[in-house]
Amino acid sequence: MMKVLVCDPIADQGIERLRQEGDIEVTVATGLPREELIARVPVYDALVVRSETKVTREVIEAGTNLKAIGRAGVGVDNIDIDAATKRGVVVLNAPEGNTLAAVEHTIAMLMALARNIPQAHASLKAGKWERKAFMGIQVDGKTLGVIGLGRIGSEVARRMHALGMHVLGFDPFVAPERSAELGIEVVDLPRLFAAADFVTLHVPLTKETRHMIGSKEFAQMKDGVRIINCARGGVIDEQALYDAVKSGKVAGAALDVFEQEPLKTSPLLELDQVIVTPHLGASTEEAQINVAMHIAEEIIKVLKGEFFKNAVNVPSVPPALLAKLKPFMPLAESLGRLYTELAVGGHGRIEVIYRGFLAEHDVTLLTTAVLKGVLDPILQEKLNLVNARFVASERGIKVAEVKERDGDRYPAVIEVRGETEEGIRSVAGCLGENGMSRLVRINDYPIDLVPLGHMLVIDYEDRPGVIGRVGTILGRNNINIAYMQVGRKSAGGQAVMVLGIDDPAPADVLAEVSRVAEVTRVRPVEWWQAQEQ
């Protein structure tokens, strides 16, 4: 008999689903003190938690029979993922369970914003009858700009299209075929800003998306635009939003998320045109049932040895195969991330090419690691080696493995290749004798270097003096070159220059390098060394 301990309150339906399995015994014991949880956990095969219970390293190490930890929700900050991975415990979550709740809340906020519903409600409750004061607008025939076309953004777009809105979308990582299925016209941000009557955001908060909507972006928008953010606080510069509403540029905003939560004070709260809710996107009875049912199903699959898709850490792999592939896992993921940094536009089809002895093995795990690297910097949902392929497929990204046993001077090479808005882009790498990752090609130009930290990848015409001029610009701006490598196919033709620099190059320095006559492209990237799984 397998045993599951439910440590936090979840919907009864999830508990009942577990109990339906004749060989699973379920114990519900919520609010256990840390010491008691450590004392009780050794006999259990799985834990189910929400956010209250902290599944620490000590808990995991005490759980000598643990096979799975299920989080009935999305975030897993309360679980020590590294400790679980080292002990071979699968950590599961339920990322899809609250999608519709977030979609519906976004639409509710949009409609409330269009019709001034919260303001009219407060006025009538105060004993006033002010019909003229709360004149709204119809959404039919208006243009909606959706920034981020993942699960939630896509569903918002589909539903608002059905309500008669013309939908523009921005997401460079969604294949055109997928956007066409949803009735979305994919455009760049300037065009979206210029045309949209409503703008709704559905992106993760990363260093790239922090304050992605600020004063500059508001200035590009239509007068009287309305803004909705039910994604993540911080993607909008709240001071810039306040200024835009005060000036009349923005007619109103509907916000469910904020830079600081819980929100206690903000100039935005002073504005009647801004409606707010306290991060309620996933707060529905149905969403809580969904996440409980999802996590119950996943726990059952793990305990019965069946395939599961919502793991946050590494899936089990046959030991013999893992021993061969494990040293290449960090290289594969890092190459995927570098490819994304070098590519411009969406990922429609990606090839992962294996040369040398890797071509003799089942490299599915490595391809999945590449996909995780490709997608991780650009997606909101937590990616792992189980769900990376599922997410790629969901976004219309086709992945092909190519195996070439011969044709390279290195014992084993991984290459990531795809077609982007700027043409074919590719990166290739191998492991050196010391096990360190090496870059051996960028966009088919041969190079050979150990990548570290901040880099500039510069395409240029191979002419005398170009390297010196670029170096002079960096030196004049106090940017030290740590290493460099040049690759070319023939003298006087196109070439690539890779410069390792100690600090990131500011935008004005990049612009100055771009103005060198022979330089055709400058791309700042960072070599992110993935950790061995």
Disulfide bonds with the S-S distance in Angstrom:
none
